[in-house]
Amino acid sequence: MSDLSSRLGELRQEIDQLDSQLVELLAKRAKVTTEVGQIKAETGMPVYVPEREKNLIASRRKQAGSAGVSPDLVEDLLRRIMRESYHTQNNRYLCINPNAGNVVVIGGRGALGRVFVNLFQKSGYQVSVVEQDDWDTGNAETVLSSAKLVVVAVPINLTEQVIGQLTMLSDDCVLADITSIKDKPLQAMMRVHNGPVVGLHPMFGPDAPGMIKQVVVVCEGRMPSAYQWLIEQMNTWGATVHLSDAKEHDEAMAYIQVMRHFNTFVYGVHLRGEKPDLEKLTQFSSPIYRLELAMVGRLFAQAPNLYADIIFNNPDNFTLLRRFHKRFGDALSVLEAGDKPAFTRQFAEVGNWFGEYAKRCLTDSKQLLLKADDSHLLRK
């Protein structure tokens, strides 16, 4: 037994040495990626190049298979390492439009506004921030009258009100908003400003470190050639730009945001009313249900007004929620009637409607769970 214990100690020491070498290799890799980031910043090359990443991972998976190492393990490690590289190698970006003049972010001290201020500053733009106290002192009008790009980054319920005050903008100033609804703000900007107008919806939260691998929806308003540099700048920041009609966007958001947020809200209200032990719920839950419960908890860890604004903003969404309510009641009636054949028939009909997408979701969710952080969320 003493020989085995001694051998175990030797093996553990060898593992420690190998782990130390891994850290040293990561440090060397970080220096290289930092230099890559500097070159990209000088040339304007995009931070994220999907084809390059795809080829790199494919090559390392092949190498792993030949070496007797799990290709999935190698891919997981590489993706985590590359994600860190993306967010640490870029302390600056190429300025696509050095002659852009003053960039003003209204609400730039807010969570999402700060993300844009930071990105513009890293790109070398002259950036000013306008907040409520600037309107009170009259400083806002002075700053805005000389702006060449104004980004409205205020809460949804204040967006149209703030836009309505932007009568001092010069005709060559680009006016943009970054709210999660697009039709009404876009119309408001078109009414108040005769110059270039564009609606933006960054499809990420304020906790995102930047735009790398993030989607930004662009709804064209007026004079797209005048704000093309802004689209190119977001591409340089690593964003994937998706063009959309404003009404089409808002209709999609009714399903993506309003329905999901409201459904989660009601589930949270129900849990509070029933008062189950949340700790026990997580103990009895499989990883996928822990993740789902975590998404519910995530909603209620954030500002209530943010989600109230999203849900209450468009009364047209209430009709959609009312239809959802009716279908929920119809499904409950099937259960109360004990009509299991009707339930299974409807289940199959929905499955057929989802088609291949459902199968893809099953595969993707399995991969998600395998790659999820092995922390208290998934394991006790």
N, C-alpha and C positions, 0 to 999 in steps of 0.2 A: 504493500500500500504506500510506503514511503517513497518507493521508486516512481510510482504513478503520480504521487503528489508533486514530486520533484520535476517530473516530465511536464505535468500540467503547468507548473510555474514557469518553466522554460518557454512553453508554447504561448502562454499569456504575455510573457515579456516580448516574444517575437511579434505577437499581434500588436502590442503597444508600439513597437518600433515601426511596423508597417503603417499603423494609423498616423504616426508622427510624420512619416514620409508622405502620406496622402495630404496632410495639412501643408507641408512644404510645397508639394506639387500644385495645390490650389493657390498658394500665394504666388508662385511663379506664373500660373495661368492668369491670375488677376492682373499682374503687371503687363502681360501681353495684351489682354483685352482692354486695359486702360489705354494702351497705345493705339489699339484699333479704334477705340472711341474718339481719340484725338484726331486721327486721320479722317474719320467719318465727319467729325465736326468741321474740319477744314474744307472738305470736299462736298459736303451736303448729302453724302450717301445716307440712305435710310438706316436707322438703328437696327430694325428687324427686317431680315431678308428671308422670307419663308423657304425658298428653294435651297438656300445655303444650309439652313437649319435641318431641313428634311434630308438632304444628302449626307450631312455630317452624322446624323443619328443612324441612318441606314448603314453607313460604313462601320460605325462603332458596334452596331448590333451584329453585323456580319463577323467582325473581329472577335466579339465576345463569344459567338457560337463556336468559332474555330478554337478558342482558348478554353472552352469548357465552362464558361461563365454565363449565367442567365442573361440573355439579351434584354429581357424586361428590366432586370435590375440595373443594367448599364444605361438603358434609356431613361429610367427614373432618375438616376444620379445626374446624367447629363442635362436633363431638362431643369432640374433644380439648380445646378451650377450655372446654366445659361441664363436662367431667370435672374439669378443674383448678379450676373455679369451685365445684363441689360440695364439693371437699375443702379449699378454702381459705376460703370465705365463712362457714363455720360454726364459730366458736370457742365458741359456746354454743347450747344448745337449750332450748326450753320444758320446764320441769319439770311433767310430767303429774300427779304426785302429790306436792305439797309436804309432805303429812303422812305420807310414807312412812316417816319415821324413819331409823334407821341401816341402810345397805346394806352388807353384808359380802360380799366376794369372796374365797373360799378359793382360794388359788393366784393371787392378783391380781398377783403379780410375774412370773408366767409370761407367755409370749408372747401367748396369746389372752386370758388373764385381764387383762392390761394394757389391751387394747382395750376391754373392758367397764368397767374402772375409769375410763379416760379419758372414755368416753361418759357415764357417770353423773356424773362431776365436771363435765363441760361442761353438764350439765343442772341443776346446782345441788344435787345430792343429797349428803348426808353419807355418805362412803364410808370403810370400813375394810377393811384387807387382813389376812388370816390366813395365815401360812406355818408351816412345820414347827416353827421355833423357838418360835412362840407356843403350840403344843401342849405343848412341853417345859417352858415356864415357867408354864403354867396361864393365860396371858393369853387364850388362845383361848376358853375357856369363859366368861370374863367378857364378852368382846366379843360372842360369839354369843348369849348369853342375853338380850341387849337388842336383838338384830337384828330388823328387820321384813321384810327380804329377804335371803336367803342364796343366793349363786350359787356352786356347786361347779365350779371350773375347774382341776381337777388331772388328771394323766395317767390314761388309761383304767384302767390296772392298779391305780390307787389309789382310784378313784372310789367303789366300793362300800365299801371300808374306811373312807374318810373319812366317807361318809354314815352308816355305822353308829355313828359317834361323836357324831352330832348329836342327842343325847337331851335337850339343855338348851334347845332352841328353844321359844319361847312358841307357844301354839296359834294365834295370829293371824299368825305369821311365815310368809312365802311361801318355800318351799324349791324351788330350781331347779338343774338341772345343765346343762352345755353340752358334754357328750361326744358323739362321733359315733355312739354306739350308744344306744338309748333304752330297750329293754324292761327289762333287768336293773337299770339305775340307777333307773328309774321305780318298779319294784317295791320296790327297796331304800329309796327315799325314802318310799313309802307305808307301809312297815313301821315305820320309825323315827319318823315324824312324823305327828301327828294333824291338822295344819293344812293349809293350801293347798299343793299340790304340782304342779309342771309340769316337763316335760322339754323342753329346747331344744337344737337342733342348728344352730349357725351354719354355713351352707354356704360358708364362706370360710376362708382361712388367716390366720395371725397377721400376715402382711405387708400385709393389707388395712388402709387407713387408717381405716376405719369401716364403717358398714352401708349406705351409699348404694348402691342398686341391687343389694344382696345379699339372698339368700334365707335366712330363718331358719325351720326346721321346728319346729312347736310340737306336742307330744304332751300332751294334757290328762291330768291326774292326778286332782286333787280340788279342789273349790271354785273353779271357773274365774272366778267373779265377783270373787274376792278378788285375783286376779292380772291382771285385765283391764287395769289401768293399766299393767302392764309391757308387755303386747302393744301398747298404744297408744303407749307410750314408744318402742318399737322402730320403730313406723311413723313416728313423728316423726323418728327418726334416719335415715330413708330406707330401711328394710328392707321387703322383701316377705315377709309371713308366710304360711306354708303349713301348714295343719292336717293332721295325720296320726295314724293309730293307730301305737303304738310298734312292734308286731310288723311291720306293713306297712312302716314305715320301715326296720327292720333287714333285712328281706328285700331291699329295694331296695338298701341299702348293700352287701349281699353282692356284687351285680353292679357297683355304681358304684365302691366302694372296694376291697373285698377282692380281687376277681378282677383288677382293673386293677393294683393295687399288687403283687400276687403275680406277675402276668404280667411286669410291668416288672422286678421283682426277678430273676426267672429270666433275662430277657433280659440284664440287667446282669451276672449271674453267668456267662452264656455268653460275653459280650463279653470279660470279664476272662480267661476260660479260653482264648479264641482269640487274645487280645491283638492286635487290629488297630490300626493307627495312626488314632486318632480324628480327627486333623487331616485326614488324607487322606479319611476317610469323609465329613467335612463338605464337603470340596472337590468330591467326586464326587456329592454329594447335591443334589437339587432342593430348593427352599425348603420344601415340605411335609415332606420326609424330614429336613431339618435341624430343623424344629420338633419332629418326633416324637423325634429323637435328643435334642433339648434337654429334652424332658419326661422322658426316661430319666435324663439327667444331673441334672435338678432333684431327682428322688427321692433320689439318692445324695448330694446336697449337704445333706440334712437329717438329723435325729436318727434313728438306727436304731431306738431303743426306741419311738418314736412309731409307726412302721409295724409293728413287731413286735407291739405291743399291739393294733393294729387287726386284724391278720391272725390272731393267736393267740387273741383274746378269745373267739370263739364257735366251738367245735369243730364245730358244725353246718355251718359254711362249708367244712370240709374235704371233705365229701361233694360239694359243688358243684365244688370244685377237682379232685376225683378224676374226676368226669364230664368236666370240661374236659380233663384229662390223657388220658382214654380217647379222646375225640374227636380230640385232637391225634394220638394214635397211629394212629387209623383213617385220618385224612387222610394221614399219612405212608405208610401201607400202600398207599394209592391211588397215590401218587407212585412208590413203589418198584415197583409192578406196571405202571407205565407206562400206567395207565388214564386217559388224558386225557379221554375222553368222560364218565367218572364224575365227574371233577373239575369239568368245565364244567357238568354237570347239577346237581351240588350247589351250585355257585356261583350258578346261575340260581335254584335253589330258595330259597337264602338271600336273594337279591335280591328275589324275589317276596314273601318274608316281611317284609322291610323296607318294601316298597311305596313309597309316596310319600315316606316319611321319608328314604329313601336319596337320592332326587332332590333333596330339600331340603338334605340334608347336602352334596351335591356343589356346589350353588349357594352355600351358606353358607361352605364351606371356600374356594371361590374368592375370595369377598369378604374372608374373613379374611386370605388371603395378600396381597391387594391393599392391605389396610389395615394389614398388619403393619409394625412398625418397620423401616425400611430401614437395618439395622445389619449388623454382622459376622455375625449369625445367618443372615441371608438372602443376603448378598452378600459376595463377596471382591474 
